[in-house]
Amino acid sequence: MLNSKVLFVLIVFSIYSYSSISIVRLYPSKSKSTPIIETPQPTHNNDVQAAANKTLQVQATTLALKVDQSSSIVVSNNVIVQPMNIEELEKEKQDGETPDPLIPPAKITKEERMEWFRKKLPELEVFQSTNLSRAFHDRVLKFSTNQCAIQFFMVWLSPARTFGPRDFLAVETLMKANPHSCLVLISRSLDTRRGDKILKVLLDRGFKILAVTPDLASLVKDTPAETWLKKIKNVEIDPGENPLSVQLSNLIRLAVLYKYGGVYLDTDFIILKDFKGLRNAVGAQDVYQATRKWKTLNSAVMVFDKGHPILFDFLQEFATTFDGSKWGHNGPYMLTRVIRRVGNTPGYNLTVLGLEAFYPVNWVQIERFFKKPATEEESKWVEETVLRLSEESYGLHLWNKITRKFVINEGSVIHRLIKSHCILCQDSYDS
């Protein structure tokens, strides 16, 4: 009889104790426990499980966490923490404070670099085809039917945490100048919940932006770069001294324009004007002073019809002359070589725009554009420069590799242009 009473008490106590337990997701807590609220998880287009499930969430104080390894449940102060699924944990890890895996070690030999690449290759997600990446084509096609006035593309292969105010500025000013256009951000790291949070302020305003994970294999399939990709994955090619993300960005922009057509843009621009009317065009970044004819072109902006034959030429040049140790060799200088050689081919109908279109100032002179005018003469120069750029330029290339650490001073050319072409108009667009 006594045993029965004891058993009854234990059962009641267990039920009572269990009823006071909160269930939460595995996130750091910032405040005291609050009542359980059942809320659907934000739907994310690349996380089927997260989109299908609902999770009970509360904020809870997590003191001296004790981990039950057998069940992967974390228990503390009557709080059971249900861990995120493996895919979610991997995405959080990917967006963590880790070095960019696409940057090779400095000051090593070619042989040492290729050995480094061979060991690194299995963990380089950009080379891997997954269910998510293989959906790239379908996702882009579906998005492109969204009544897009112009289809824009950008590429971001670095971690999402490095997508800073200057990079966001390019997206923001693009949408301000081209509000009825669509932007595809080709990026594995932004095709995440963290990426959703970054873009949410623009998506909530109705702008059409899609971050989508690339699939290199399908992008280069049936192009001259297909063989190059196989060789680089077999470590038959030296990836070079420069960040591999730069080389892959050069490749992806060519392939995506070849297969879909539209406008490619780097993320270090202030966009000033609607791109309507531009077709099969690139911009000069340097000219011969005597003749004003173009000397060097740049691939930071390219406008091409789907399947344009010169894009095939670009891809062939990239694949056959690849050099990952010469800065610009696979990008602007590749573009320059090919257009100089075949740009006048009948039927290509290629337009080379002047400096003022996209590169009205070079990386040597641009520091002045960030400085506050100190004299009446400098103020007049700022006023005239802002007016000229607003009238003549589609966008201003900021040369982020040089200027990322420059402070945007109030009253400067850059500050004035941002004020006129921003949507959110944040206090600071400094990195």
C-alpha positions in Angstrom: 0.0 0.0 0.0 2.8 2.4 0.9 4.6 1.6 -2.3 1.4 2.4 -4.3 1.1 5.8 -2.5 4.7 6.6 -3.2 4.3 5.7 -6.8 1.2 7.9 -7.1 3.0 10.9 -5.6 5.9 10.4 -8.0 3.6 10.3 -11.0 1.8 13.5 -10.0 5.1 15.2 -9.3 6.5 14.1 -12.7 3.4 15.5 -14.5 3.6 18.8 -12.7 7.3 19.1 -13.3 6.9 18.4 -17.0 4.2 20.9 -17.4 6.5 23.7 -16.3 9.2 22.8 -18.9 9.6 25.2 -21.8 10.7 24.1 -25.2 13.0 26.4 -27.2 15.3 26.3 -30.2 19.0 26.2 -29.7 19.8 30.0 -29.7 21.6 32.1 -27.2 19.2 33.6 -24.8 19.1 37.3 -23.9 16.3 37.6 -21.4 14.3 35.8 -18.8 11.8 33.0 -19.7 8.5 34.2 -21.2 5.3 32.3 -21.9 5.4 29.8 -24.7 4.3 31.3 -28.0 3.6 29.1 -31.0 4.9 30.8 -34.1 5.7 29.5 -37.6 9.4 29.7 -38.5 10.2 32.2 -41.3 9.7 30.3 -44.6 13.0 30.1 -46.4 13.1 29.0 -50.0 16.1 26.7 -49.5 15.1 25.0 -46.3 12.2 22.6 -46.9 12.2 21.3 -43.4 12.2 24.8 -41.8 9.4 25.9 -44.1 7.2 22.8 -43.3 7.7 22.7 -39.5 6.5 25.0 -36.7 8.6 25.3 -33.6 7.7 26.4 -30.1 9.9 29.3 -29.3 10.6 31.1 -26.1 13.5 33.1 -24.8 15.1 31.4 -21.8 17.9 32.0 -19.4 20.6 29.3 -20.2 22.8 28.8 -17.2 25.4 26.0 -16.9 24.1 24.0 -19.9 24.2 20.3 -19.6 24.3 18.4 -22.9 22.8 14.9 -23.2 24.9 13.5 -26.0 22.7 10.5 -26.5 19.6 12.5 -27.4 21.1 15.8 -28.4 18.9 17.6 -25.9 20.3 20.4 -23.8 18.8 20.7 -20.3 19.1 23.6 -17.9 16.9 25.0 -15.2 13.8 23.0 -16.4 14.4 24.1 -20.0 14.6 21.5 -22.7 16.3 22.9 -25.8 15.6 21.2 -29.1 18.6 21.6 -31.4 18.2 22.8 -34.9 18.4 20.2 -37.6 21.8 19.4 -39.2 21.2 21.5 -42.2 20.4 24.6 -40.1 23.5 24.0 -37.9 25.7 23.8 -40.9 24.3 27.1 -42.2 24.9 28.8 -38.9 28.5 27.4 -39.0 29.0 28.6 -42.5 28.0 32.1 -41.6 30.2 32.1 -38.5 33.3 34.1 -37.8 35.6 31.9 -39.9 38.2 32.9 -42.5 37.1 33.0 -46.1 37.9 29.4 -47.3 38.5 30.6 -50.9 41.6 32.7 -50.0 44.9 30.6 -50.4 47.8 31.0 -48.0 50.3 33.7 -48.9 53.9 33.2 -49.8 53.8 29.5 -50.8 55.0 27.8 -53.9 52.8 26.7 -56.7 53.2 23.1 -55.7 52.3 23.9 -52.0 49.3 25.9 -53.1 48.0 23.0 -55.3 48.4 20.6 -52.4 46.6 23.1 -50.1 43.8 23.3 -52.7 43.6 19.5 -53.0 43.1 19.2 -49.2 40.7 22.1 -49.1 38.5 21.0 -52.0 36.2 18.6 -50.2 35.0 21.4 -47.9 34.6 24.1 -50.6 30.8 24.1 -50.9 30.8 26.3 -54.0 32.1 23.3 -56.0 29.5 20.9 -54.7 26.2 20.2 -56.3 23.3 19.8 -53.8 19.6 19.6 -54.0 19.5 23.3 -53.3 22.1 24.3 -55.9 20.6 22.0 -58.6 17.4 24.0 -58.2 19.3 27.1 -59.4 17.9 27.0 -63.0 14.3 26.5 -62.0 14.4 29.2 -59.4 16.0 31.8 -61.7 13.5 31.0 -64.5 10.5 31.2 -62.1 11.8 34.5 -60.6 12.5 36.0 -64.1 8.9 35.7 -65.1 8.0 38.1 -62.3 7.4 41.0 -64.7 11.0 42.2 -64.7 11.7 45.4 -66.6 15.4 44.4 -66.6 17.1 41.3 -65.2 20.1 42.1 -63.1 22.7 39.7 -61.6 25.2 40.2 -58.8 27.6 37.6 -57.4 28.6 37.2 -53.8 30.8 34.2 -52.9 32.2 35.5 -49.6 30.6 34.8 -46.2 27.3 36.7 -45.5 28.9 38.4 -42.5 31.2 40.3 -44.9 28.3 41.7 -47.0 28.7 45.2 -45.6 27.0 48.6 -45.9 28.9 49.4 -49.1 27.7 46.2 -50.8 24.2 46.8 -49.6 24.4 50.3 -51.1 24.8 48.8 -54.6 21.6 46.8 -54.1 19.8 49.7 -52.6 20.7 52.3 -55.3 20.1 49.8 -58.0 16.5 49.3 -56.8 16.0 53.0 -56.4 17.1 53.7 -60.0 15.4 50.6 -61.5 12.4 49.9 -59.3 10.6 47.6 -61.7 13.6 45.4 -62.4 14.6 42.1 -60.8 17.9 41.3 -59.1 19.3 37.8 -58.7 22.0 37.7 -56.0 24.0 34.6 -56.9 25.3 33.5 -53.5 25.3 30.5 -51.3 25.9 32.5 -48.1 23.1 35.0 -48.8 20.7 32.2 -49.7 20.2 31.6 -45.9 18.2 33.0 -43.1 21.0 35.5 -42.4 20.8 36.6 -46.0 17.0 37.0 -45.6 17.6 39.3 -42.7 20.0 41.4 -44.7 17.6 41.9 -47.6 14.4 42.0 -45.7 14.2 45.8 -45.5 14.1 45.9 -49.3 11.9 42.9 -49.8 9.4 44.3 -47.4 9.2 47.4 -49.7 8.2 45.2 -52.6 11.5 45.1 -54.5 12.1 41.9 -56.4 15.3 40.4 -55.2 16.3 36.7 -55.0 19.4 35.3 -53.4 20.1 31.9 -55.0 22.8 29.2 -54.5 24.7 28.7 -57.7 25.4 25.3 -59.3 28.7 25.6 -61.2 28.3 22.3 -63.0 25.0 23.3 -64.6 26.1 26.9 -65.2 29.1 25.9 -67.3 27.6 22.8 -68.9 27.9 22.9 -72.7 30.2 25.9 -72.6 34.0 26.1 -73.1 34.4 26.5 -69.3 33.0 23.0 -68.6 36.4 21.5 -69.2 38.1 24.1 -67.0 35.8 23.3 -64.1 36.6 19.6 -64.4 40.3 20.3 -64.4 40.2 22.7 -61.4 38.2 20.1 -59.4 40.7 17.5 -60.3 43.5 19.9 -59.2 45.1 19.8 -62.7 45.1 23.6 -62.7 46.9 26.0 -60.2 44.1 28.1 -58.6 46.6 30.9 -58.3 47.6 33.4 -55.6 44.5 35.6 -55.8 41.3 34.7 -54.0 39.5 31.9 -55.8 36.2 33.7 -55.2 37.4 36.4 -57.6 38.1 33.8 -60.3 34.8 32.1 -59.8 32.9 35.4 -59.8 34.6 36.2 -63.2 33.4 32.8 -64.5 29.8 32.9 -63.1 29.0 36.4 -64.5 30.0 35.2 -68.0 28.0 31.9 -67.7 24.9 33.5 -66.2 24.7 36.1 -68.9 25.3 33.5 -71.6 22.5 31.3 -70.3 20.0 33.9 -69.2 20.9 37.3 -70.6 20.6 40.6 -68.7 22.9 42.9 -66.8 25.7 41.9 -64.5 26.9 44.3 -61.8 29.6 44.2 -59.2 28.6 45.1 -55.7 30.8 48.2 -55.4 28.6 50.7 -57.3 26.3 53.6 -56.7 23.7 53.3 -59.4 22.5 56.6 -60.6 20.2 55.9 -63.6 17.8 53.5 -65.2 19.6 51.0 -67.5 16.7 50.9 -69.9 17.9 51.1 -73.5 21.3 49.5 -72.8 22.0 46.4 -74.9 25.1 44.3 -75.6 27.3 46.9 -74.0 30.4 47.2 -71.7 32.3 50.2 -70.4 35.8 51.6 -70.9 37.8 52.1 -67.7 40.7 53.8 -69.4 41.2 55.6 -72.7 44.1 57.0 -74.8 44.4 60.6 -74.0 45.2 61.7 -77.5 42.3 60.0 -79.3 39.9 59.3 -76.4 39.5 55.8 -77.8 39.2 53.0 -75.3 42.3 51.4 -73.9 41.1 49.0 -71.2 37.6 47.7 -70.6 36.1 46.5 -67.3 33.8 43.5 -66.6 32.2 45.1 -63.5 29.2 45.9 -65.6 28.1 43.9 -68.6 24.9 44.0 -70.6 24.2 41.2 -73.0 21.4 39.3 -74.7 21.1 35.6 -73.8 23.5 33.5 -75.9 25.4 36.4 -77.4 28.3 34.9 -79.3 30.9 37.1 -77.7 30.0 35.6 -74.3 31.0 32.2 -75.7 34.3 33.9 -76.8 34.8 35.2 -73.2 34.2 31.8 -71.7 36.6 30.2 -74.1 39.3 32.8 -73.3 38.7 32.3 -69.6 39.1 28.6 -69.9 42.1 28.5 -72.2 44.2 31.3 -70.8 43.3 31.1 -67.0 45.9 32.5 -64.7 44.9 32.9 -61.0 48.0 34.8 -60.0 47.7 37.8 -62.3 45.2 40.3 -61.0 42.5 41.1 -63.6 43.8 38.6 -66.1 40.6 36.5 -66.1 38.4 39.6 -65.7 38.8 43.1 -67.2 42.0 42.2 -69.1 40.3 39.1 -70.5 37.4 41.2 -71.7 39.8 43.7 -73.2 41.8 41.0 -75.1 38.7 39.4 -76.6 36.9 42.6 -77.6 40.1 43.9 -79.2 40.4 40.7 -81.2 36.8 40.0 -82.2 34.7 42.9 -81.1 34.1 44.2 -84.6 32.8 40.8 -85.9 29.7 41.3 -88.1 26.6 40.6 -86.2 28.1 41.1 -82.7 26.6 44.7 -82.6 28.7 45.4 -79.5 28.8 48.9 -77.9 31.7 50.1 -75.8 30.5 53.0 -73.6 32.8 55.8 -72.6 34.4 56.4 -69.2 31.5 58.5 -68.0 29.1 55.6 -68.2 30.4 53.5 -65.3 34.0 54.5 -64.5 34.1 58.3 -64.6 36.9 58.2 -62.0 39.7 55.7 -61.5 41.0 54.2 -58.3 43.9 56.7 -58.1 41.7 59.8 -58.2 38.6 58.5 -56.3 39.8 59.4 -52.8 38.9 63.0 -53.5 35.3 61.9 -54.0 35.1 60.9 -50.3 36.5 64.1 -48.8 34.5 67.0 -47.4 35.1 70.2 -49.3 37.3 72.6 -47.3 37.2 75.7 -49.5 34.7 77.5 -51.6 36.5 76.3 -54.7 36.2 72.7 -53.5 32.5 73.1 -52.8 32.0 74.3 -56.3 33.9 71.3 -57.7 31.7 69.0 -55.6 28.6 70.6 -56.9 29.7 70.4 -60.5 30.9 66.8 -60.2 27.6 65.6 -58.6 25.6 67.4 -61.4 27.8 65.9 -64.1 27.7 62.4 -62.8 23.9 62.5 -62.3 23.4 63.6 -65.9 26.1 61.5 -67.7 26.7 58.3 -65.7 24.6 55.2 -65.2 26.6 54.4 -62.1 29.8 55.2 -60.2 32.3 52.4 -59.6 33.7 52.7 -56.1 36.7 50.4 -56.5 36.0 48.8 -53.1 39.4 47.0 -53.1 41.0 50.4 -52.7 38.2 52.5 -51.0 36.5 50.1 -48.6 38.2 51.7 -45.6 37.7 55.3 -46.8 35.3 57.3 -44.6 32.4 58.9 -46.5 32.6 62.5 -45.3 29.5 64.7 -45.1 29.2 67.0 -48.0 31.6 64.9 -50.2 30.7 63.8 -53.7 29.9 60.3 -52.5 27.8 61.5 -49.6 25.8 63.8 -51.9 25.2 61.0 -54.4 24.1 58.6 -51.7 21.6 61.1 -50.3 20.1 61.5 -53.8 19.9 57.9 -54.7 19.3 55.9 -51.5 16.1 54.3 -50.3 16.8 53.7 -46.6 19.3 56.5 -46.4 21.1 55.1 -43.3 23.4 57.3 -41.2 26.5 55.5 -42.4 27.5 53.4 -45.5 31.0 53.1 -44.3 32.3 49.5 -44.1 
